[in-house]
């Protein structure tokens, strides 16, 4: 199979072991290619960030599987434009949207099971199909499928260098359980994620505050393969300071906390910094379209922390964190427990409560126009006084999911040097996210990118070797 010396026994070598890599492996193997996956993580941690996902955003013309209603291309694209501020490649974005429709039944055929959206997920029943058992169940289903297809997998296989000679990859250097090895394959697919687990690289892009960030996903996405290819002149895309960053529970671990550490209570809360001051409109939009801006907002606050304050009437309106909230019978008691300045925070809450008006139109799952008056920043929806004890609070930290600096690809998922393609290299997943996501994020769209471009990369690599 693979030795310390050259082995040319594989048609397609795939770097990475998450959703995009697995979609590429299944597609290539189904086309008759002999495929190997080089997964840097141990088997128990296989799957990259895909282990922590929970849904797939999908275009559909009518009810499809667990999805209700319709979600057409233009609405989907409008949602994407809103969160990215127009910073997207329209051709690639629309292609991914259109192909998402055929992906869902394809996923089911390969073992993925779906369930209706859970309560507290804010109107995703029409747009996002949830994985039964979450992302880990999806990953396990795909690994079972590639096993039946004869795909070889090496775990703890950490790629260190791709030998780019002219317009092709001639070989792959990697360490397998501490032993240095070399592999040759006719085609290579890079699906090794971003560089978010490399804190030095994050700090280089963001400055020292980045060292306070928490990394929501795998600690194995350190960007070694990405940097190696960029240093060799492969075309890049994206801004190193742009990423999928969300506000997560400040008690989350440094790495691998996953989806359960995300806090979805912001729309029903008051959010302050450690000076006790509000700094943004908590009710700007429904959470799936705005949750990904809050990581950057928190990153801009002193010490990169924030604090959420809610009351008892809002406690059941959102998916809770894995950690229980801080609780107190009075607002001063809660503020003291959270370590915030009492006078400044109480003044902020009193000003907010006084600015709330008629709340009879409150509706937790849609823009309700229940707004504050005469307050800066205004809260434009779901503005209800924080007044009913007991009171609850959470600390917030910036949780980085994945970075957007990556490899530039075309509609065939192919990489290039200048205007010339690297004839036997393709890329998919978070490694190419910046090709579509210039900034911001739309819930479930990362899985769309990974699935669509993983399938394309697998198809094109198999076509090349055949």
Helices and strands as residue ranges (DSSP letters): E 10-15, H 19-30, E 35-39, G 43-45, G 48-52, E 55-57, H 73-84, H 90-109, E 114-115, E 128-131, H 134-148, E 152-155, E 157-165, E 168-176, E 179-183, E 185-190, H 199-206, G 208-212, E 214-215, H 224-231, E 236-237, E 243-249, G 259-261, G 266-268, E 270-272, H 287-290, G 291-293, H 294-299, G 302-304, E 305-311, G 312-314, E 326-328, H 331-338, H 342-355, E 391-403, E 406-407, E 414-417, E 420-427, G 429-435, H 445-465
